[in-house]
Amino acid sequence: MSEPIQTENTEQAQEKEARMNPDALYREEIYTDRKIGVIRALIPIKISGEFDDTRTTLYTGEGQIMTQMGPLPISFEIPAQNLAEAVEKYGEAAKKGVQETIEKLQELRRQEASKLVVPGQPGFSAPQGSGIVMP
């Protein structure tokens, strides 16, 4: 007789996932010109709240592109050493972020278009009067 498979309690698994890493904390600052977009600076801090000079500040940009379905938010990394450099590189990073977003959307469309529709799977419906009888 085989031993029962032991699984971890779901609550315990969720508890493990919900713990923050005290060695990877960041303070977030938001900068905007109220026209083009937003730059977020993730400033590394110690658990005490003091600046952690052993890690670098991370910069991300946010913006929107207009699509047929309405505005689509995009976010992208900005390789920069300081805020002035992040502001200067915002446009270049935004273009790259938009291009990557468009490529991801095109790939999703290709994947969706290439899916096979098989009887018995969600999304399959036989045309009325086709002679196909579904059990």
Buried (B, 14 or more C-beta within 10 A) or exposed (E): EEEEEEEEEEEEEEEEEEEEEEEEBBEEEEBEEEEEBBBBBBBBBBEEEEEBEEBEBBBBBBBEEEEEEEEBEBBBEBEBEEBEEBBEBBEEBBEBBBEEBBEEEEEEEEEEEEEEEEEEEEEEEEEEEEEEEEE
